[in-house]
Amino acid sequence: MKKTVKVVAAIIENDQNEILCALRSPQMAIPNMWEFPGGKVEPNEDIFTALKREIQEELHCEIETKELHNDNTHEY
C-alpha cells in the first residue's frame, strides 16, 4: 500500500518579480534539485498554517498566505 504524505511549498515573489527557489543539499533525498521552500503538513494542521510554520522554521521569515496555486498528487 502506498503512503500519502501531504506537503506544502511557497512561491515567494519580491517586488522585482523574482521568485525564491532553494537547492537541495547533496545529503538529502533527491539531491541537488531545485525546489520551493516548504515541507510536510503535520497531523490536524491546515495547509496555510503548515506553510507559515515551515517558512518560519526554514527561513526565519513570516509570510502571508494568499491563495492556493496548485493541488497535485505525485507518486514516486
Secondary structure, DSSP 4 states (H G I P E B T S, - for coil): -PPP--EEE---B-TTS-B--EEPPTTSSSTT-EE-SEEEPPTT--HHHHHHHHHHHHH-----------------
